[in-house]
Amino acid sequence: MATKAEELENKARVKLALSKKYENLCRISGSKPARGKFIRRSNQLRRQAVEFQRAADAAKA
């Protein structure tokens, strides 16, 4: 069983991986609306990853 901090760090890693995925989709997308959708989702996931990492750091301390 993972500790709370380990779970939060894993969630942060997953969110960053998804963020990279959406950045790549944005790059290869052919339409401006789709690029906007993908970049917004990427930014949202990146912000969530930062929050999970902060929570993990707080749980460690």
N, C-alpha and C positions, 0 to 999 in steps of 0.2 A: 504494500500500500504506500503510495507516494504521500509525502507531506504536503501541506497546503502550499508552501513556497514552491515546491517542485511542480505541483499542478499548475500554478499560476505561470511559472516560467515556461512550461510546455505550451500553455495557451498562447503566451506571447510569441513563441516560436512559430506556432501554427498561423497566427494572425499575420506575422511578417511574411511567411511563405505565401499566403493567400494574397497579400498586398503585392508581392512581386509578380504573381500570376496575373493580377489585374493590370499591372503596369505593362506587362508584355502584351496583353490583349489590347490595351490602349494603343500601343505602338503599331500593331498589325491591323487594327480596325480601319475600315474603309470610309466610314462616315463620321462627320463631326459629332452628331448626337451620341453615337455609340462611344466615341473616344471620351466625351464628357462623362458619360455614365460610368465607364471603366475607371477613369481617373478619380472620380468622386468616391467610388467604392474602395479604390486603393488607398486614398487618403483616410477614409473612415477606418479601414482595417489597421492602418499604421497608427492612428491615434489610439485605437483599442489596444494594440500591442504595447504601446507606451504605458497605458494605464495598468495593464496586467503586470508589466515589469515593475512599475512603482509599487504595486500591491505585493508582489513577490519580495521585493527588497524590504518592505515594511514588515512582512511576515517573518523574514529571517532575523530581523533586529529585535 
